[in-house]
Amino acid sequence: MREILPIASAAQVRRYARRLMLRYPRQLAGALLLHGCAAVAGLGLPWLVGRLIDEVKDGTSTATVDTIALAIAGCVVVCAAFTRYATYVSARLGERILAELREDFVSRALSVPLSTLERAGTGDLLTRTTRDVDTLARTVRYALPEILVACVMGGFAIGALFLLGPALAVPLVFGVPIIWAGTRWYLRRAPEGYLRENAAYADITDGLAETVDGARTVEALGTQARRAARTDDDIRRSFRAEQYTLRLRTVFFPLAEIGYVVPVVATLFAGGFYYSWGWATLGQVTAAVLYVQQLVDPIDRLLSWLDELQVGAASLARVLGVGSAESVDKGVRPPAGAGVMAARDVRFSYVDGRDVLHGVDLTLAPGERLAMVGPSGAGKSTLGRLLAGIHRPRTGSITVDGVVLADLPLDELRRQVALVTQEHHVFLGTLRENLTMVRPGATDDEVRAALAAVDALDWAVGLPDGLDTQVGGAGAAPTSGASALSPAQAQQLALARLVLADPHTLVLDEATSLIDPRAARHLERSLAGVLSGRTVIAIAHRLFSAHDADRVAVVEDGRISELGPHHELVEAGGAYASLWRSWHGSSQRQTDELAGVSGS
């Protein structure tokens, strides 16, 4: 089964929730005060009804009845007013807490190392971003205020019952064992069940996302039945997980119903004896029964929302767990030297026991251009990702001026080393915003210079609104009102971002693969001029990149089999020379064919 992102422990969830609630003490105190006032106003009703019964029993005037009736109406109005403002204040507090939770989650999600995300798959993070955050929003908006109200109302109702007569509060104990035992049984099983349920949803999302993204490949290979079977298996696991939590609820809720109905019956039964023995008046018994009946609503709320609280706690554990995947700042500071990068005895595996890199040694001088070539699957991209700090070697080390690359804080690492692959993304917004996101203070002249460096200035200024044109989408239908960029333009945009970011080391993994070969060579030479003085590691199948590099590393079977300048490797007559002759001959034939087509 695919590894998932970490999940926070119960202790971490409690600490975070407590810290978040106590961050707004005045708002929390105000909400508690208003709910308390609403509860006090509501508690006057049973006492007034009890007094009315005693007055009528003893014989009273119409004026007294009218006065008590007006007092009851006043309690209802006051209770409604306090409840309205208490709900408003609680809702505002909940929205403020929710906003902070969302901001915190975004920062946590953006700090997840790419290697961790690749192992876990995007489905798990997507489920936490959507379903878990939405569940948490429901808990914060509704469950927390309702539980707050239930606790305040329940506490005041029990207090009023004791003030009415301690003996009348005794029947309450009959419901305690049932509620306590049922709640304890439920809480011991619910957290794990809801975590398993959410993980099952993540598997479904992950499988569907893979199928949709690779729909053409699935169709070409005829693996529709296999993908459908995978989805069916995921749904079955999800069904079993939901079935388990449903079974918990079908046991817990009936027990809870019995637990808070029993005290009402017991109070009526005991109250009858108290009245017959002269220990309580009929009005006191009536008020006691009403107070116990009033307890049913807060207890019902508390237990009903307790289930929602368990779901929310499980979602909060998954949301907080994203932060556990952050790179830990070990106090390592960025290198202060010239930027010598060195790989020593580097071994790496995606699956335990199956290394894809075997003892790689490589040293890069500051400002050197290195081209990595070799057959597909040889380990070029993997080595490039290690040199970019995306992955940590299984054994060995990759350092910059003696500092272990993977030990740098994530934000500092990204400033030091940048990776550009065939994968790219155009964010919804203006072209300028897509570029300046890597350097918000960049001027228009700097933006235009970056676009010119990647041969993109002409088409950029030719857009309807120039740099202010809304873009979004690459090679697909754009968002309404936005212009879609072609895959080649999106790749140029990614390279222009790189020029603006200006890191000291760049790893280019087929970074110009979507651009016409002749235009790509011109682009790479333009980039070389702009990025002069920076270390560049170019992974490419087009060998003109190797021809223009200072050195060429030939990667075969997870090892560097040849290393040296282009002309020396060609003269050596080894693997690189064979690649060069094969590629050069193929490129010449393509050029001749294109020339023939143009001539005709």
Disulfide bonds with the S-S distance in Angstrom:
none
